[in-house]
Amino acid sequence: MKAHNLAKLFTRQAEHHVNKAKHHETKEHEHRGLAQHFTKLADVAKGAKSEMHDPATFYRAMSAHHEALADSHAEDAEEHVDMGESCAEVAKMFSAGAKAMMGGVGNDLDALMPLEGLSRVTPDFPQNLRAVPRFGARPIPTGNADATIAKIFETGTDE
């Protein structure tokens, strides 16, 4: 993957984490509001007794549950903020690396020409490695070697 594509990827990831942080902050405020609501209901229902259960105990439990959810959303929001900042830093590093690699030529990494004989995908292969065609396949062409190279690697004596 190219450096400018990685910069775009991490920029999108940073935006995603910012949006998720906003979502968790919104949910935190909603759950805090619900917790306060159930606390008030528990205070109102303090003296009321039901045949099945005590409503104040139920409302206090609901309030505690929503407080726990709010705390969880607050932690998630903080985590997404941190992750968004990290992704933004990485995106800046990839952008700066791509510009430095281009040497001020521009941002078109496709315009770079590879060096002769340099492969970033595969290392130099051993000389004893050869291709073996499948049964029934055409033989693999060996090509015509330069006369100088043919003389160096000559195995037999023709003289």
N, C-alpha and C positions, 0 to 999 in steps of 0.2 A: 504494500500500500504506500502511496506516495505521501510525502510530508505535508503537502498542501491539503490532501484529502484527510489526513489525520488531524490537521488543524481544524478543518471544518467539522469533523466528527466530534472532537472535544468541545468545540464551540456549541454545537447542538446539545451535547451532554450537559454543559454548564447551564444552558437555557432550560433544559428539562429539570435540572435540580432546583433552579430558582422557582420554577412553576410549582414543583412538588412542595417546596418549603412554604410557599404562599398558601397552598391547599391545606397543609398541616396546621399553619397558624390560624386559618379560618376555622378548621375543625376544633382546634384547641379552644377558641373563644366560644364556639357553640356549646361544647361540653361543659365549660366553666359556667356558662349561663344556665344550662340545665341543672348542674349541681347546685347552684344557688337557688333555683326554683324549687328543687326537691327539699333543700334545707328549710326553706320558708314553709313548704307544705308540712314538713315534719313538726315545725314549731306550732303551726295552726292545729294540727291533729294530735297534739300532745295529750290532751285529756280525753279524746274520743277512743272508745273501745269498740271493737267489732267482735262478733261471735267467733270468727275464724282466726283473726290475727290482729296485731296492733299496727294500725296504719302508720304511726310515727316511726316505728322500727323499719317498715318497708321503705318509707321515704328517705330515711337516713341511709339505708343500704343503697338505694338508687343514687343518692347524692354522692356517696363514696365511690360508686362504680363510675359515675361520670367524671369525678375528679381524677380517678386513675386513667381514664381514657384521655382526658385533657393533658395529663402529665406525659402520657405516651406520645401524643401528637406534638407536644412541645419538644420532646427529645428527638422525634423524627424530623421536625423542622430544622433544629440545630444541625443534625447530621446532614441533611440535604444542603444546607447553607455551606457547610464545610466541604462537601463533595463538589458543589458547584464552583467554589473558589479554587479547589484543586484542579478541576477540569479546565477552568479558565487559564490557570497558570501553565498547564501542559499545552493548551492550544497556543498560547503566546510563545512557548519554547519551540514548538514545531514551526510556527510562522517565522520566528527569528532564525531558526536553523535553515529553513528553506531559502530565506533571503541571503543568509551568509553563504550557503552552498552555491547560490547563483552568482555570487560576487557582484551584486548590484546590477545584473543584466535584466532582471525583471522577475516576475513570479511564474513564468511559464517553464515548469520543470520538464515538459516534454521536448523542449528545444535543446536540451543537453544531448551531446553525442557521447556514446560509450567509447571507452578506450579499446584499441585493438587488442585482442587476446585476453581481455579481462572479463570474467564472468562472475556476476554476483550471485547467480543461481546455483551453478555447479562448480566444484573445484576442478583443478586439472585432473584428468582421468589417467590412470596408470597405462603404460604402453602395452602391457600384455592383455588389456581389455579389448575384446572385439565383439562385434554384433554377430549373432547367429540367426539366419533367416528361418522362418517356420517351414515345415515340410510343404513343398509345392510352390513356395514363394520364389520370386525372381532373385537371382544372386545380387548381393549388395555391390554397387559399383565402387571400385577403389579409387578411380580418378587417375589422371596422368601426373606423375611426380615430375618435378623440375629435374633436368639432366644432372645438375650438380648434386642434388639430394639423392638421386638414383645411384650415382657413382659412389657416394659415401656409404650407402646402405647395401651395396652390392654384396651378395652372398657367394656367388659362384665365380669361377674363373673361366672366362670366355676366350682367353688368349691361348 
